[in-house]
């Protein structure tokens, strides 16, 4: 008889994204739950990857990533944010942003440390912190104020054990976007500490209404203590490729790569080289991405104006929260499942991203609008009929 495993994460189950996508497939529902487009990446990008796939570029690239892609990332960071980072020593290509987040935490967080996260917090953060023998300190965002940060609560959460703060802007699942005032407040909190920052910036190019993405790369003092993680999958509509990157100072990158080399070692060569070509040759794609998704946000929101949902248009990402309080008093976890079965629309309940779901004072479901316009129109028609 095989011994029972001794779980390091006994209370962790399958992610809500996997659960809801599987339920959508089972019931033939429109999947507005998990965050992926229902359209393909740019044709020119697919062509470049195909070229490298069929022209002998199928062996290991360097552990840190193909030089051409790291150089393209460094150039983008310089052009967008004014930061001059060393492609060889400060940029690492990862197997998606999730691996980048894991490696940054595993490389620097020690047993007994504390890591500050903002609730609702993306669900991959806390399990990785716990695997290091550390703990998360949860600071709730202010739902009544568009999920803004209460910086006094943050300051109160800092202790001598605080090792890291995880920042996520634009924010998944709420779509909230940090302002320059948030940056100023962050500076005050970290001043005089050795706290590290882990910036989850996978939606960096999907910011709306002329707002500016507040990357840690914009601020030399903050970048000096930061791991900045982003995603090619989100930017180029190719989430299934699972390719991202991490920008960090050389000393932090050195520690990051010690973990990366034993988690994934490296990322597939043809995709890296194709991304490098496309990033260098088609910068207009990421520069226009905000406008592209804002049009989809505006369409989805306009189609829902006659509905019974409450909504404030998302500030970024490709997610829109809908307040269903006038439709149902059910818990969001139950309602999301029921609507997937009955009305064939799958969404994500956001209470699952809270340590204490009671901190969520309003009833929301999250809907992904990275979909074809016809899909959004059909989904909105169903939602308006409720």
C-alpha positions in Angstrom: 0.0 0.0 0.0 1.4 3.4 -1.0 1.9 5.9 1.8 -0.3 8.9 1.9 1.4 12.1 0.7 2.0 14.7 3.3 0.6 17.8 1.6 2.4 21.1 1.8 -0.8 22.8 0.6 -3.6 20.7 2.2 -6.3 23.4 1.8 -5.4 24.3 -1.9 -7.6 22.8 -4.6 -7.9 23.3 -8.4 -7.8 27.0 -9.4 -11.2 28.7 -10.0 -10.1 29.4 -13.6 -9.7 25.7 -14.3 -13.0 24.9 -12.5 -15.1 27.5 -14.4 -13.6 26.8 -17.8 -14.3 23.1 -17.3 -17.8 23.8 -16.3 -18.3 26.1 -19.3 -17.1 23.3 -21.6 -19.3 20.8 -19.9 -22.4 22.9 -20.3 -21.6 24.5 -23.7 -21.5 28.0 -22.1 -19.9 31.1 -23.4 -16.6 31.2 -21.5 -16.2 34.8 -20.1 -14.4 33.3 -17.1 -10.8 32.4 -17.7 -8.8 35.3 -19.2 -7.9 34.3 -22.7 -9.0 35.7 -26.1 -11.1 33.7 -28.5 -9.1 35.1 -31.5 -5.6 34.4 -32.6 -2.3 36.3 -32.4 -1.0 38.5 -35.1 -0.3 36.8 -38.4 3.1 38.3 -38.7 4.1 36.8 -35.3 2.7 33.4 -36.2 4.8 33.5 -39.4 8.0 34.3 -37.6 7.5 31.5 -35.1 6.7 29.1 -38.0 9.9 30.2 -39.7 12.1 29.4 -36.7 10.2 26.1 -36.1 10.9 24.9 -39.7 14.4 26.3 -40.1 16.4 24.4 -37.5 16.0 26.6 -34.4 14.7 23.8 -32.1 17.4 23.2 -29.6 18.0 24.7 -26.2 18.4 28.5 -26.0 20.4 30.0 -23.2 19.0 29.4 -19.7 18.2 33.1 -19.2 16.5 33.3 -22.6 17.4 34.0 -26.2 19.7 37.0 -26.4 17.6 38.6 -29.2 14.4 38.5 -27.0 16.1 39.8 -23.9 17.5 42.7 -26.0 14.1 43.4 -27.4 12.6 43.5 -23.9 15.3 45.8 -22.7 14.7 48.1 -25.7 10.9 48.2 -24.9 11.5 49.0 -21.3 13.8 51.8 -22.2 11.4 53.2 -24.8 8.3 53.0 -22.7 9.6 53.7 -19.2 13.0 55.3 -19.6 14.8 52.6 -17.7 18.1 51.3 -19.0 18.3 47.7 -18.1 21.1 45.3 -19.0 19.7 42.6 -21.3 22.3 40.1 -20.3 22.2 40.6 -16.5 18.7 42.0 -15.7 16.2 40.4 -18.1 15.1 36.7 -17.8 12.6 35.0 -20.1 10.2 32.7 -18.2 7.6 30.0 -18.9 4.8 32.5 -18.5 4.4 35.1 -15.8 3.3 32.5 -13.3 6.8 31.0 -13.3 8.3 34.4 -13.0 6.2 35.1 -9.9 7.2 31.8 -8.4 10.9 32.2 -9.0 10.9 35.8 -7.5 9.2 34.6 -4.4 11.2 31.4 -4.0 14.5 33.2 -4.5 14.1 35.8 -1.8 11.3 35.0 0.7 12.5 33.0 3.7 10.8 31.0 6.4 9.2 33.4 8.9 9.0 36.3 6.5 5.8 38.2 5.7 4.6 39.2 2.3 2.0 41.9 1.8 -0.7 41.2 -0.8 -3.8 43.2 -1.8 -7.2 41.4 -1.6 -8.7 40.4 -3.9 -5.3 38.8 -4.6 -4.5 36.7 -7.7 -4.6 33.1 -6.5 -1.0 32.1 -7.3 0.7 34.4 -4.8 -0.2 33.0 -1.4 0.6 29.3 -2.1 4.1 30.1 -3.3 4.7 32.2 -0.2 3.5 29.4 2.0 5.8 26.9 0.3 8.7 29.0 1.5 7.5 28.8 5.1 6.5 32.4 5.1 3.0 34.0 5.5 0.9 36.5 3.6 -0.5 39.7 5.2 -3.7 40.6 3.4 -4.7 44.2 2.9 -8.2 44.6 1.4 -8.7 47.1 -1.4 -11.6 49.5 -1.0 -14.4 48.1 -3.2 -16.6 51.2 -2.5 -13.8 53.4 -4.0 -13.1 51.4 -7.2 -10.8 49.0 -5.4 -8.3 51.7 -4.4 -5.5 51.1 -2.0 -5.9 52.3 1.6 -2.3 53.3 2.2 -2.8 53.7 5.9 -3.8 50.0 6.1 -0.6 49.2 4.1 1.6 51.2 6.5 -0.1 49.4 9.4 0.6 46.0 7.8 4.4 46.6 7.6 6.4 44.9 10.3 10.1 44.0 10.9 9.3 40.6 9.3 8.0 42.2 6.0 10.1 40.9 3.2 8.1 41.7 0.1 5.0 43.5 -1.2 3.3 42.1 -4.3 1.9 44.8 -6.5 -0.6 44.1 -9.3 -1.5 46.9 -11.6 -3.6 46.8 -13.8 -5.3 44.6 -11.3 -6.7 41.2 -11.8 -9.5 40.5 -11.0 -10.9 44.1 -10.5 -9.4 46.1 -13.4 -8.2 48.8 -11.0 -5.2 50.9 -12.1 -2.7 52.6 -9.9 -2.1 56.4 -10.1 1.0 58.5 -9.5 -0.4 59.2 -6.1 -0.2 55.5 -5.3 3.5 55.6 -6.4 4.1 58.4 -4.0 2.4 56.6 -1.2 4.3 53.4 -2.0 7.6 55.3 -1.7 6.6 56.5 1.8 5.8 53.0 2.9 9.1 51.4 1.7 11.4 54.3 2.7 13.9 53.2 5.2 13.1 49.5 4.8 14.8 46.6 2.8 11.4 45.5 1.5 11.4 44.0 -1.9 8.6 44.7 -4.5 7.2 42.0 -6.8 5.3 43.8 -9.6 2.8 41.7 -11.5 2.4 43.8 -14.6 1.1 41.3 -17.1 -1.6 43.8 -18.3 0.9 46.7 -18.6 -0.3 47.6 -22.1 -4.0 47.3 -21.4 -4.8 50.6 -19.7 -7.8 52.8 -20.6 -9.0 56.4 -20.8 -5.5 57.9 -21.4 -4.2 56.7 -18.0 -0.5 55.9 -17.7 0.7 52.5 -16.6 2.6 53.0 -13.4 5.4 50.4 -14.0 8.0 50.0 -11.3 10.4 50.4 -14.3 9.5 54.1 -14.5 11.0 54.9 -11.1 14.7 54.2 -10.5 14.5 54.0 -6.8 11.6 51.5 -6.9 13.1 49.4 -9.7 16.2 49.0 -7.5 14.2 46.8 -5.2 11.8 45.2 -7.7 11.1 42.1 -9.7 8.9 43.3 -12.6 7.1 40.4 -14.3 5.1 40.7 -17.5 3.5 38.4 -20.2 3.8 38.1 -23.9 0.8 35.9 -23.9 -1.5 38.7 -22.7 0.1 41.2 -25.1 0.0 39.1 -28.2 -3.3 37.1 -27.7 -1.3 33.9 -27.3 -1.8 32.8 -23.7 -1.2 29.2 -24.6 2.4 29.9 -25.4 3.2 30.6 -21.8 6.1 33.0 -22.3 6.8 35.9 -20.0 9.8 37.8 -18.6 11.2 39.3 -15.4 13.2 42.5 -15.2 15.2 43.0 -12.0 18.5 44.5 -10.9 21.5 42.3 -11.5 21.8 41.1 -7.8 18.1 40.1 -7.7 18.3 38.6 -11.2 21.2 36.4 -10.1 19.1 34.9 -7.3 16.1 34.6 -9.5 18.0 32.6 -12.1 19.2 30.2 -9.4 15.6 29.1 -9.0 14.6 29.5 -12.7 17.3 27.1 -13.9 15.9 24.3 -11.8 12.2 25.0 -12.3 12.0 25.3 -16.0 15.6 26.0 -17.1 14.5 27.8 -20.3 11.7 28.5 -22.7 11.1 27.0 -26.2 13.4 28.5 -28.9 11.2 29.1 -31.9 8.6 31.1 -29.9 11.3 33.2 -28.3 13.0 34.1 -31.6 9.6 34.8 -33.2 8.6 37.1 -30.4 12.0 38.9 -30.7 11.4 39.6 -34.4 7.9 40.8 -33.9 8.6 42.9 -30.9 11.4 44.7 -32.8 9.5 45.0 -36.0 5.9 45.7 -34.8 6.0 48.0 -31.7 2.7 49.5 -32.8 1.0 46.3 -31.6 1.7 46.9 -27.9 1.3 50.7 -28.3 -2.2 50.3 -29.7 -3.3 47.4 -27.4 -5.0 49.7 -24.9 -7.2 51.2 -27.6 -8.0 47.8 -29.0 -9.3 46.5 -25.7 -10.9 49.8 -24.7 -13.1 49.4 -27.8 -14.2 46.0 -26.5 -14.7 47.2 -23.0 -16.8 50.1 -24.3 -18.9 47.8 -26.5 -19.5 45.3 -23.7 -20.5 48.1 -21.2 -22.7 49.9 -23.7 -24.6 46.6 -24.5 -25.2 46.2 -20.8 -26.6 49.7 -20.2 -30.2 48.4 -20.3 -29.5 45.5 -17.9 -30.0 45.3 -14.1 -26.3 45.1 -13.4 -24.4 47.8 -11.8 -21.0 48.6 -13.4 -18.2 51.0 -13.5 -16.1 50.6 -16.7 -12.8 48.8 -16.0 -9.7 50.9 -15.8 -7.5 48.3 -17.3 -7.0 44.5 -18.1 -9.6 42.8 -20.2 -12.0 42.1 -17.3 -15.2 43.9 -16.3 -16.8 43.5 -12.9 -20.6 43.4 -12.8 -22.5 44.1 -9.6 -25.4 41.6 -9.5 -27.0 42.8 -6.3 -30.3 43.7 -7.9 -30.6 40.3 -9.5 -29.7 37.9 -6.8 -28.7 37.5 -3.2 -26.8 34.3 -3.8 -23.1 33.9 -3.0 -21.0 34.7 -6.1 -19.5 31.2 -6.1 -22.9 29.6 -6.3 -24.3 32.1 -8.8 -21.4 31.8 -11.2 -21.9 28.0 -11.3 -25.7 28.3 -11.6 -25.5 30.8 -14.5 -22.9 28.7 -16.3 -25.4 25.7 -16.2 -28.6 27.6 -16.8 -28.0 30.7 -18.9 -24.7 29.4 -20.5 -22.5 32.3 -19.5 -19.4 31.5 -17.4 -17.8 34.1 -15.1 -15.5 34.3 -12.2 -16.6 34.9 -8.6 -14.1 37.3 -7.0 -14.8 36.4 -3.3 -12.4 33.4 -3.8 -9.5 35.9 -4.1 -10.0 37.1 -0.5 -8.6 35.5 2.6 -11.8 36.7 4.3 -14.6 36.8 1.8 -16.5 39.0 4.3 -14.2 41.9 3.3 -16.0 42.0 0.0 -18.8 44.4 0.6 -20.5 44.3 -2.8 -21.6 41.3 -4.9 -19.5 41.1 -8.1 -18.8 38.6 -10.9 -15.8 39.1 -13.2 -16.4 38.8 -17.0 -13.6 38.6 -19.6 -14.2 40.8 -22.7 -11.2 39.6 -24.7 -13.7 38.0 -27.1 -14.9 38.5 -30.6 -17.5 41.3 -30.8 -20.2 38.8 -31.9 -19.5 36.7 -28.8 -19.8 39.8 -26.5 -23.0 40.9 -28.2 -24.6 37.4 -27.7 -23.4 37.3 -24.0 -24.7 40.8 -23.3 -28.1 39.9 -24.9 -28.4 37.0 -22.4 -27.3 39.1 -19.5 -29.7 41.9 -20.3 -32.6 39.3 -20.3 -32.1 38.5 -16.7 
